[in-house]
Amino acid sequence: MNDYIRSDLKRYYGKTDFVTFLKGYLLNRTFRFQYAFRMCQSKGLSKYYGFLLWRLNRTKRFIQIPRNTKIGYGLYIGHGGPVVVHPTAIIGNNCNLSQFTSIGSNEKHAATIGDNVYIGPNVCIVEDVKIGNNVTIGAGSVVTKDIPDNATAVGNYAKVINYNDPGRYILNRWE
Protein backbone atom coordinates (compact mmCIF):
# COMPACT_ATOMS: atom_id res chain seq x y z
CA MET A 1 0.00 0.00 0.00
CA ASN A 2 1.49 3.33 -0.98
CA ASP A 3 1.58 6.40 1.28
CA TYR A 4 -1.25 8.19 -0.54
CA ILE A 5 -3.61 5.28 0.03
CA ARG A 6 -2.53 4.94 3.66
CA SER A 7 -3.04 8.67 4.18
CA ASP A 8 -6.57 8.53 2.76
CA LEU A 9 -7.31 5.48 4.91
CA LYS A 10 -6.08 7.31 8.01
CA ARG A 11 -8.33 10.30 7.20
CA TYR A 12 -11.40 8.06 6.86
CA TYR A 13 -10.86 5.59 9.69
CA GLY A 14 -7.98 6.81 11.86
CA LYS A 15 -6.05 3.56 11.20
CA THR A 16 -3.94 2.20 8.35
CA ASP A 17 -3.94 -1.56 8.90
CA PHE A 18 -4.91 -4.10 6.22
CA VAL A 19 -8.22 -5.13 7.83
CA THR A 20 -9.32 -1.48 7.91
CA PHE A 21 -8.28 -1.17 4.26
CA LEU A 22 -10.39 -4.19 3.28
CA LYS A 23 -13.38 -2.92 5.23
CA GLY A 24 -13.02 0.54 3.68
CA TYR A 25 -12.60 -0.80 0.17
CA LEU A 26 -15.54 -3.19 0.37
CA LEU A 27 -18.00 -0.95 2.23
CA ASN A 28 -17.16 2.63 1.24
CA ARG A 29 -17.64 3.59 -2.43
CA THR A 30 -15.86 6.91 -1.90
CA PHE A 31 -12.76 5.19 -0.56
CA ARG A 32 -12.97 2.69 -3.43
CA PHE A 33 -12.95 5.63 -5.89
CA GLN A 34 -9.95 7.17 -4.13
CA TYR A 35 -8.09 3.87 -4.21
CA ALA A 36 -8.56 3.64 -7.99
CA PHE A 37 -7.55 7.32 -8.32
CA ARG A 38 -4.36 6.81 -6.29
CA MET A 39 -3.47 3.62 -8.16
CA CYS A 40 -3.80 5.47 -11.50
CA GLN A 41 -1.17 7.90 -10.25
CA SER A 42 1.28 5.21 -9.14
CA LYS A 43 4.07 3.67 -11.22
CA GLY A 44 4.66 0.36 -12.96
CA LEU A 45 2.09 -2.41 -12.99
CA SER A 46 0.11 -0.75 -10.23
CA LYS A 47 -0.75 2.03 -12.64
CA TYR A 48 -2.32 -0.41 -15.10
CA TYR A 49 -4.21 -2.07 -12.27
CA GLY A 50 -5.43 1.41 -11.31
CA PHE A 51 -6.66 2.07 -14.87
CA LEU A 52 -8.62 -1.18 -14.75
CA LEU A 53 -10.19 -0.24 -11.40
CA TRP A 54 -10.90 3.25 -12.77
CA ARG A 55 -12.79 1.82 -15.74
CA LEU A 56 -14.84 -0.48 -13.51
CA ASN A 57 -15.64 2.18 -10.92
CA ARG A 58 -19.24 3.39 -11.02
CA THR A 59 -18.70 6.13 -8.43
CA LYS A 60 -17.43 8.43 -11.20
CA ARG A 61 -21.04 9.55 -11.66
CA PHE A 62 -20.96 11.09 -8.18
CA ILE A 63 -17.31 12.07 -7.88
CA GLN A 64 -15.86 13.73 -10.94
CA ILE A 65 -12.17 14.13 -10.28
CA PRO A 66 -10.00 13.49 -13.36
CA ARG A 67 -7.15 10.99 -12.95
CA ASN A 68 -4.46 13.62 -13.57
CA THR A 69 -5.62 16.08 -10.88
CA LYS A 70 -2.89 16.90 -8.35
CA ILE A 71 -4.08 16.00 -4.87
CA GLY A 72 -1.90 15.76 -1.76
CA TYR A 73 -1.96 13.24 1.04
CA GLY A 74 -5.06 12.58 3.12
CA LEU A 75 -8.01 13.54 0.92
CA TYR A 76 -11.40 13.10 2.60
CA ILE A 77 -14.63 13.29 0.60
CA GLY A 78 -17.62 13.54 2.90
CA HIS A 79 -20.94 11.76 2.32
CA GLY A 80 -19.86 10.14 -0.97
CA GLY A 81 -20.10 13.27 -3.08
CA PRO A 82 -21.24 14.53 -5.46
CA VAL A 83 -18.02 16.44 -6.03
CA VAL A 84 -16.74 18.04 -9.24
CA VAL A 85 -13.08 19.11 -9.58
CA HIS A 86 -11.46 20.71 -12.62
CA PRO A 87 -8.35 18.83 -13.85
CA THR A 88 -6.09 21.88 -13.34
CA ALA A 89 -7.01 22.26 -9.66
CA ILE A 90 -4.27 21.60 -7.12
CA ILE A 91 -5.38 20.32 -3.73
CA GLY A 92 -3.00 20.13 -0.76
CA ASN A 93 -2.66 17.66 2.09
CA ASN A 94 -5.48 16.82 4.53
CA CYS A 95 -8.25 18.46 2.57
CA ASN A 96 -11.95 17.78 3.25
CA LEU A 97 -14.35 18.09 0.33
CA SER A 98 -17.97 18.02 1.46
CA GLN A 99 -20.96 17.02 -0.62
CA PHE A 100 -21.98 19.17 -3.60
CA THR A 101 -18.58 20.87 -3.84
CA SER A 102 -17.49 22.29 -7.20
CA ILE A 103 -13.98 23.47 -7.98
CA GLY A 104 -14.00 24.77 -11.51
CA SER A 105 -12.82 27.20 -14.13
CA ASN A 106 -13.97 28.58 -17.45
CA GLU A 107 -10.43 29.72 -18.18
CA LYS A 108 -7.18 27.78 -18.09
CA HIS A 109 -6.54 27.25 -14.38
CA ALA A 110 -8.72 26.29 -11.44
CA ALA A 111 -8.01 26.89 -7.75
CA THR A 112 -4.92 26.08 -5.74
CA ILE A 113 -5.95 24.83 -2.31
CA GLY A 114 -3.50 24.65 0.60
CA ASP A 115 -3.04 22.10 3.38
CA ASN A 116 -5.57 21.35 6.15
CA VAL A 117 -8.52 22.95 4.37
CA TYR A 118 -12.14 22.16 5.17
CA ILE A 119 -14.58 22.95 2.35
CA GLY A 120 -18.19 22.82 3.52
CA PRO A 121 -21.25 21.52 1.65
CA ASN A 122 -22.48 23.31 -1.49
CA VAL A 123 -19.33 25.37 -1.95
CA CYS A 124 -18.32 26.64 -5.38
CA ILE A 125 -14.71 27.66 -5.91
CA VAL A 126 -14.48 29.56 -9.17
CA GLU A 127 -11.45 30.31 -11.36
CA ASP A 128 -7.79 30.70 -10.39
CA VAL A 129 -8.03 31.54 -6.69
CA LYS A 130 -5.54 30.66 -3.97
CA ILE A 131 -6.84 29.22 -0.73
CA GLY A 132 -4.26 29.24 2.05
CA ASN A 133 -3.36 26.64 4.66
CA ASN A 134 -5.61 25.89 7.68
CA VAL A 135 -8.70 27.43 6.10
CA THR A 136 -12.39 26.68 6.68
CA ILE A 137 -14.89 27.61 3.99
CA GLY A 138 -18.46 27.62 5.25
CA ALA A 139 -21.44 25.90 3.65
CA GLY A 140 -22.98 27.51 0.58
CA SER A 141 -20.05 29.85 -0.06
CA VAL A 142 -18.99 31.03 -3.49
CA VAL A 143 -15.23 31.67 -3.52
CA THR A 144 -14.07 34.08 -6.24
CA LYS A 145 -11.11 35.73 -4.46
CA ASP A 146 -8.06 34.49 -2.59
CA ILE A 147 -8.48 33.34 1.03
CA PRO A 148 -5.45 33.90 3.33
CA ASP A 149 -3.93 31.32 5.69
CA ASN A 150 -5.68 30.49 8.98
CA ALA A 151 -9.00 32.08 7.98
CA THR A 152 -12.66 31.14 8.10
CA ALA A 153 -14.60 32.42 5.09
CA VAL A 154 -18.33 32.30 4.45
CA GLY A 155 -20.95 33.83 2.22
CA ASN A 156 -21.86 34.53 -1.34
CA TYR A 157 -19.29 35.94 -2.27
CA ALA A 158 -17.04 34.48 0.42
CA LYS A 159 -15.53 36.90 2.90
CA VAL A 160 -13.17 36.20 5.79
CA ILE A 161 -15.11 36.46 9.05
CA ASN A 162 -12.44 35.45 11.58
CA TYR A 163 -9.13 33.76 12.26
CA ASN A 164 -10.28 31.62 15.24
CA ASP A 165 -9.11 27.99 15.02
CA PRO A 166 -10.08 27.41 11.36
CA GLY A 167 -8.54 23.93 11.00
CA ARG A 168 -10.63 22.34 13.75
CA TYR A 169 -12.70 20.21 11.37
CA ILE A 170 -9.69 18.37 9.93
CA LEU A 171 -9.58 15.12 11.87
CA ASN A 172 -7.06 12.23 11.66
CA ARG A 173 -4.46 14.36 9.88
CA TRP A 174 -1.73 12.69 7.90
CA GLU A 175 1.63 14.02 9.05
N, C-alpha and C positions, 0 to 999 in steps of 0.2 A: 504494500500500500504506500503510495507516495505521500509527501507532506501535505499537498493540497487537499487530498481526500481525507487525510487524518485531521486536518484543520477544520474542514467542513463538518466532519463527524463530531469533533469536540464542540463546535458551536451548536449543533443540534441536540446532542445527548450528554455533553460534559465528560465523555469517556472516548477512548480510541481503540478499545480492544476489538478482536475479531468477531465475537458474539454480538456486540453492539453494532458492528458494521453489517453483519448479516440481517439483524433485526431491522436496521434502518433501510437497508436495500430492499428487503422484501415487503416492508409495511409502509414505507414513506415514498410516495411517487416523486416528491420534490427532491429528496436525497438521491433517488435513482437517476433523475435528470442530471443533477450535479455530478454524480459519478461518471456518467457518460460524457458530460462536458469536460471534466478534468482528464479523463482518459484520452479524449480527442486531442488534448494539448500536451500529452506526454510524448515520449520518443520510442522508436523501435516498434516491436510487435504490439505493444500496448496501445499505440496510436491506432492501428488497424482494428484492434478489438474495440476501441472507443468509437470508431466510425460505425462499426456494426451495431453497437449498442445505441448509438445516436439515431441510426436509421430505424431501429425497432421501437424507439421510445415514443410513446403516444402523448407524453406530457408536453411536447412542444406546442400543442394547441393552447396551453395555459401559460407556459413560460417561454417567451420568445427572446432568447439570448443567443445570438450567433456564436458558432464554435470559435471564432477568432477574436472574440471580445477579451480584453485584458482585465482580468479580475484577480485580486490578491488573495491571500490566505483567509480562510474562515468566513466564507459567504454564508449568510443565513437568509432564506426566503420564507417569509411567514405565511401560513395558511395556504400553501400550495399555489400561490399566484392568484390571478393572472398578473404577469409582469412582462413588460416590453422594454428592451434595452437596445439602443442603436449600436451597430458594430464598432463605431469609433469611440464609444464611451470607455473610460478608464476608471475602474473601481478599485479602491485600496483594500487593505486588510480589515477583517472584522466588520464588515458592512452588513447591515440588516436592510433588506428590501421587503416592505410590507405588501399586502395585496393591493392590486390595482395601481401599481407604480409604473410610470412611464418615464423613460430617460431617452429623449430623442433630439433630432435636429433636422431642419430642412436644408441646412447648409452642409459644409464638409465635416465639421467636428461636433461631437456631442460633449457632454459634461466630463469633467475630471473630478472624481470624488475621492477624498482623503481617507485616512484610516479611522476606525472606530466611529462610523457614521450610522445613525439610525434614521431611516427614511420611513415616515409614517404612511398609513393607508391613503390611497387616492392622491398621491403626490405626482405632479408633473414637473420634470426638470427639463427645461427647454434651451436648446442651443449650447454654445461653448461657454459654459459657466464653470467656475472653480469653486468647489465646496471643500472647506478646510478639514482638518483633523478634529476629532471629538465634537462632532456637530450633531444636533438633533433637528430634524425638519418635521414639523407638526402635520397632522392629518389634513388633507385637502389643500395643501399649499401648492402654489405655482411658483417655481423658482426660475427667475429670468436674469438674476444678477448674482455676482459672487457672494458667497457666505464665508466670513472669516473663521479661523480656528476657534474652538471652544465656545461656540455660539448655539443658541436655540432660535430657530427662525420659524415663523408661522404666517399664514395669511395668503391672500390672493391679491396681489403679488407679495411674495414672502419678504418679511422684514425681520431683522434681528430684534428679539424682545428682551433677552437677557443672556448672561454668561454664567448662570448658576448650574453647575454639575451637568453639562449637556450629554455626557457619555454614559449616563446611568442605565440606559436601556440595553447596552451591549453586554450580554452575559456570556460566560464561558469563552472568554477571549483567547485567541491563539497568540502565544508570545513567540 
